[in-house]
Amino acid sequence: MSSELLSVLEYMEKEKGIGRADMISAITNSIHNAAQKGVHAGQELRIEIDPRSGNMKAWSLLMVTDSVGDPEKEIHIENARKINPDIQLGEILEKPIDPSYLGRIAAQTAKQAILQKIREFERERVFDDFKDQIGDIVSGVIHRRDRSDLIVDLGKTEALLPRRERIPRENFNPGDRIRALLLKIETGNRGPSLVLSRSSLSFVRRLLDLEVTEISDGTVVIERMSREPGYRTKICVNTTDPKVDPVGACVGARGSRVKSIVRELGGEKIDIIRYYPDIKDQLVEALSPAVPRNIEIDEKNHRIGFEIAEDDLSVTIGKGGMNAKLTSQLLGWKLDIRREESANVTIDQQKQTAAKNLVESIGVKPQTAMRLVEMGFTTPAAFEGARIEDLMDMGFSEEESQTIISRIETE
């Protein structure tokens, strides 16, 4: 028994980082509780384990009396003095017992309790080790799949990378190395659970912190960001030092810094632009090389309306309206994008013409067509790659979104 206990203590101390004193306390308490439910039911026991040798000793605690009423808890003084000649009435005698007599059932029960205690120690240690790393990037190896989620081995423990936190179309196999953001630590009945993310906007921010020294030292500041995981990330940067080009610092020599991040994100495009406090200047910078014309600022409704040349319209809107959506999120303003027309055509006339074309081409109601035009969907081609969820994000109901997409697909 001593060699087994000693090996357990040494293993837990070296491999799991659990202190020997804590393990001894857990083991003695477990054996004590198990024994009191087994052959030593009703008795008071004291159990000790030598931390160096692993030897275990046990005693039965008995009250010394001159009349024994409960032999499980009391002992006659004459019998007591055979063990300890100096014992007196009313004192507690510690009667040595053979640890092996604690019983097979007690030992089995203790083993389960010990394993439970070990798990508790490990969980507490996991929380202590990782609580200060929330929001940081951690590295690990894909261990296995759990349905659509991935279990990642971080060395000291495992973490969960849910499907919703992965980059779309990203594929990993067991054994692949992976980096991800430690998003949060969830506490449940099974203890703390580490949740990772690669789709979070913060993941890209932390990659920039690690790759761009000017960001980590505060010379370059990330003012705004927007992201559609797997498609594109837009980043607006500023500088606290007029001598430093914030965009050039992030891109790096021959694009080395940004290319490193693009590779980590599986080819996701990254647009880095300079920050301007004036919203018009920021809009022009965000849409470059396209040039917005006839810009109208609606401060009350926080909207910006502008025209884009026919040749630049599809790029400005992007596949499924995604580029326009990300630009809107980056600026924090809603965008009304219109095709540039001749000077004698008013903006309202342009909207009416675009809405009429949508009614005729995809058969939606005039009110719905006008709403779509307001959102930048001025032609059927602008819907390429659009999803039901995208339209719902823009305020359309699920039924309306399904109808629009189905009509576009049959067009």
N, C-alpha and C positions, 0 to 999 in steps of 0.2 A: 504493500500500500504506500509506503514512504517513497519508494522510487517512482511510482506512478504520479504521486502528488508533486514531487519535486520536478519531474519532467513537464507537468502541466504548468507549474509556476514559472519555470524557466522559459517555456514556449510563449506564454502570455506576456511575460516581461520583455522578451526580445522581439517577438514578431508582431505583437498587438499593442505594445506600449502600455500595458496595464500594470500598475504598481503591484509588487509582491504582497505588500500589506493589505491592499484592497482585495486581492484575490483570496488571501488567507481568511479575511473577515467574511467574504461571501461564502467560501467553502464551509467554514465552521458553522455559520448560521444555517446553511442549507442542511448539513448533516444533523445539526441539533434539531431542527424542525422536523426532518424526516424521521429521526429516531423516536421522537416523542409521539409520532403517529404509528410507530411499529411496536417492536418487542418491549420498548421502554416507555410505553404509553403511561402517562400520569406521573412520570418521574421528572425531577429537575436534574439537568445535566450541565456539565461544563466540559468544553472540548477545546483543546489547544493543538496547534500545529507548529512545529519548529520550522521557521522560515529557511534555515540553512540545510537541514537534513531531510525535511519533509516528514519526519516522524510525528505521528498523531497520538495524543494521550486523551483519555476521557475519564471523568469522575461522575459518580452519582452523588447528588447533594441531599443529605438526610439530616433531619432535625433530631437531636439527641433528647430522648425522653426516658422517664422511668415507667411509662405505660404506653405501649405501641398500639395506636388505633388504625393507622394506615401504613403498612410495611413498605409501600412504594415511596413514601415521603418521610418516614420516621424510622429510628433505630433505637433499640434499648441501650441504655448507658453502659451495661456490662459488655455487650457486643461491640459497642463503639470503642471502649477502652482497650479491646484486643487489637484494634487498628491504631488508635492514638491514645496512649495511656494518660495524657494530660487533658483530654477532652472533658468538658463540663456540661451539665444539664442546660438545655436551651441554646447550645451552640450548634453550628452546622458542621457536620462531618463530611469531608470529601472522600468518598470511598472509590478507590481506583477500580476501573472496569476495563476489560479487554476490548479495544475498539472493534475487533472483529465481531463481538457480540451485539454490535448495533444492528446487525441483521442485514440479510441480502436485500429485502424489500426497501429498507431504509437507504441502503447504498444506491440502489437504482433510482429511488426518488431524489436523492441528493444529486446524482449525476445530472438529471434533468434540470434541477434547480440551478446547478452550477452552470450548465450551458445557457440557461436563461439569463443568469447574472452576467455571463461573459458577453452575451449579445447586448445587454443594457450598457455595459461598460463601453463596448465598441461604438454603440450609437451615440453615447454622450461624447466620446472622443471625436467621432466624425463631426458632430455639431461644433465642438470647440476648435477643431482643426480648420474647418471651412467657413465658419460664420463671418470671418474677416475677409474672405475672398469673394463674397457676393458682389457681382458687378465686374469681376476680373475674368480673364481668359484662363482656362485650364486645359491641360492636354491629357489624352488618354488613348486607349485602344478599344475598338468595338469588340465587345465580348460575345454578345448574342442579340438576337431579335426577340422581342416580346410583342407578338402580333405586329402592329404597324410601328411600334416604338423601338428604339435602340437602347441597349444597356451598355454603358461605357465604363470600362475599368480604369479608375484613376490611380490605381496603386494601393492606396490605403482603404479605398471603398469603391462602390459602384455608384454610378449616377444614371439618371434617365434622360434621354433625349427624345421627347415626344414628337410625333409626326408633325404636329402643328408648329413646332419650333424648328423644323428643318427647312432648308432652302428647297423650293419645288424642283423636282426632277433630279435632285441630288441623290446619289446612290452610294451606300457604304456597305461593305461586307465584313464579317467577323475577321479580326486581325488587322484591319485598317487603322492607322493612326488618325486622330481627329483632334481638332481644337474647337472649343466652343465657349460661350459665355456662361458662367455660373449665374443663372437667372435668379434662383431663390432656393431656400431650404424649407420644404414642407414638413410639418410635424404631424404624424398620424399615430395610429395604434401600434404600428411597427417601428416607431421611432422616426428620426429625421430622414428625409429623402431629398437627395440633391437633384435639382431640375436644371438641365442645360438648354441653351438656345443658340441657334445659328441664324435665325431669321430676325432676331431683335435688332433694332436700330443701334442699340448700345454695343452690339458685337462689332459693327463696323467702326464705331467711335473708338473702342478700345484697340482695335487693330491699328487705327491711325495713331493712337497714343504710343503704341509700341514701335511703329515703323518710322514716325516722324518725330525726331528729337525736338524740333521747334514747338511742337504741340505739347509734349511732355514737360518742357521747361517754361511754357506759358508765352513764348514769343509769338506763336500763331494760335489763334483762338477759333474754335468751331462755333459759329454763330447760329447756324440753322442746318437742319438735315431733314431729308425725306427719303423714304425707301420703299420699293416694292421688291421683296426678296426674290432673287433669281432673275430679275429683269434689269433694274437700274437703281442706283443710289445717287442722290444729288446732295452736294455739300457746299455750304456757304462759309468761307473762311475770312478772317480779318487778322490784322497784325498789331502788336503793341510797339513794334519797332519800324519806323518808316523806311529803314534801309533794307528790310526783309520783304521779299515778294512771297506772300502767303500761299498763293497758288503754286508757284514754282517749288517752294519748300515741300509741299504735299506731293507734288508729282515726282520730284526727284530728278537726278541726272538721267536723261534719255528715258524718263518715265519709270525708272527702276522702283521707286517706292510704291507708286500706285499700281504698277504691274504685279508686285508681290501680293498686294491685297486682292487684286482681281483674281489671281490664281487661287488664293485661299477661298474665295467666294465662288469658285467654279465658273469663272468667265462673266460674272455679273458686271455690267457696265457701271462706271463711276464718273460722274460729272463733278468737277471741282471748280467753283467760281468765286470771284472776289465779292466781299460784302460791301454794300452801299446802304447808308441809312435812308436815303430817299427812295421811295417805293418805285418811282418811274425809272430811275437809274438801275435799280435792282432788277426790274422787269427786263430792261434792255439787255443787261448782263446775262440773265438767266436764259433768254431766248436766243442769244448769239449762236450762230451767225445770222439767224433770221432777224429781221428788223420789224418791230411792232410800229404801226402807224396809227394816227388819230386816236391816241390813248385817252381814255375817259376814266377818271377816278370817281367812284361813288363811295365817299367816306361813310355815309350813313349805313349803307348795306354792305360795306367792306367788299366791294366788287371793282374789278378793273376790266373795262372793255377796250378792245383794240383790233386792228386789222392786220392781216398777214398776207403777203403776196401768195398768189396761187401756187407757185413753185415750192414755197416753204411751208405751206399749210399742213400737208400730211406729216412732215417731220415734226412740226410744232405740236400737233395733236398727239402723234404717236399711235402705235398699235393699240386699238381698243380704247383710245383716249388716255392711255397710261402716262405719256409724257406730260400732257396738259395737267393731269391729276397730280403728278409729282411736283410740277412747277407750282401749282396752286398751294400744295401743302408746304412747300419750301418758303414761299412768300407769305403764307398766312392770309391770302386773299383769294376770293373766288374769281375765276377768269371767264370772260365772255369773248371767245375768239371768233373773228369773222374773216371771210375772204375779202381781200381788198378789191373794191369795185371802182368804176370810173367816178370822177368827182361829182357828177350830177346825180348820182344815186345815193339816197339817204340810208342811214344805218337801219332804220325801221323797214325800209323797202328791201334791203338786203335780207333781213331776217324773214320777212314775209315770203320772199322768193324762195329762200332755202327751206322754209317750213312747207310751202306748197309742193316743192319737189319731193320732200319726204312723204307727204300725204299720197302723192301720185305713185311713188316708187315702191313704198313698203306698206301702204294702206293703213297708216295709223290715223287717229283723229287729229284734227287741226290743233286742238289744245295741246295734245301730247307732242305733236311735231314741233310746236313752238318751244315747248320746254326742252326738247332735245337740242334744238338749235341754240338755245340759251346756254346749254351745257357744252357746246362746241361740236355736237354731232350734226354738221351741216350737210353732209352727203352720206349715202349708204356706204361708201368706201371708208368713212371715218369709223365705222363700227367693226372693222376688221380686228378680230381677236377679243372683242368685248365680251364680257361675261355677265350673267344675270346678276351676280354679286356686285359688279361695278355699277350697274344701273341702280340697284337698291341703295348703294352708298350715296348716290346722287339724289336720293329722295323719292324714287319711283317705288311703287308697291311691288311685291313679289309677282303678283298676277300681271301687272303692266310690264314688268321686266321680262317675264317669260314670253309674253305676246310679242314684244318688240324683237327679241332675239330670234324667236322662231320665224318671224316674217323676214328678218334679215337673212337668215340661213336659207330660206326658200327663194330668196330674190335671185 
